[in-house]
């Protein structure tokens, strides 16, 4: 195993540990883990942009957005 693989595994386990224990919000833990992977040059910014699924983001946005408010 290379050093980058070991660091990636440690970051992953720390992120999953934070999510499982619930001491940190899932979003904060996930974004912190992703930022650590970018800062340690395990992932590049381009890899992160490619990994983002735009259609899934739109679906989640529409599901979580509040319903339209109708004023009379």
matplotlib code that plots the C-alpha trace (Angstrom):
import matplotlib.pyplot as plt

x = [0.0, 1.2, 1.2, -1.6, -3.8, -3.1, -4.0, -7.2, -8.2, -7.6, -9.6, -12.4, -12.5, -12.5, -15.3, -17.4, -16.7, -17.9, -21.0, -21.8, -21.3, -23.5, -21.3, -20.9, -23.6, -23.3, -22.9, -20.1, -18.3, -18.6, -17.4, -14.5, -13.5, -13.6, -11.7, -9.0, -8.7, -8.2, -5.8, -3.6, -3.6, -5.3, -8.1, -7.8, -10.4, -11.2, -11.9, -14.3, -16.1, -16.5, -17.8, -20.7, -23.9, -25.8, -29.1, -29.0, -28.4, -31.4, -33.6, -32.5, -33.0, -36.5, -37.3, -36.0, -37.3, -40.3, -43.6, -44.7, -46.5, -49.7, -50.9, -54.5]
y = [0.0, 3.4, 6.4, 8.0, 5.0, 4.8, 8.5, 8.1, 5.1, 7.1, 10.1, 7.8, 6.0, 9.4, 10.7, 7.5, 7.6, 11.2, 10.3, 7.1, 8.7, 11.6, 14.2, 16.1, 16.7, 14.4, 17.2, 18.8, 15.5, 14.6, 18.0, 18.0, 14.6, 15.7, 18.8, 16.7, 14.5, 17.6, 19.3, 16.2, 15.9, 12.5, 14.0, 16.9, 19.5, 18.2, 14.7, 16.3, 18.2, 15.1, 13.1, 15.5, 14.2, 17.3, 15.4, 14.0, 17.5, 18.8, 16.0, 16.5, 20.3, 19.8, 17.3, 19.4, 22.8, 24.1, 24.1, 27.3, 29.7, 31.0, 34.3, 35.4]
z = [0.0, -0.8, 1.6, -0.3, 0.0, 3.8, 4.2, 2.1, 4.3, 7.5, 6.2, 5.2, 8.5, 10.4, 8.2, 8.7, 12.4, 12.7, 10.8, 12.8, 16.2, 15.2, 16.9, 13.7, 11.1, 8.1, 5.6, 7.7, 8.1, 4.3, 3.2, 5.7, 4.4, 0.8, 1.6, 3.4, 0.3, -1.9, 0.5, 0.7, -3.2, -3.2, -5.3, -7.7, -8.1, -11.6, -10.1, -7.6, -10.3, -12.5, -9.5, -9.0, -10.6, -11.7, -12.3, -8.7, -7.3, -9.2, -7.9, -4.3, -4.6, -5.9, -3.2, -0.4, -1.6, 0.2, -1.7, -3.4, -1.2, -2.6, -1.3, -1.9]

ax = plt.figure().add_subplot(projection="3d")
ax.plot(x, y, z, "-o")
ax.set_aspect("equal")
plt.show()
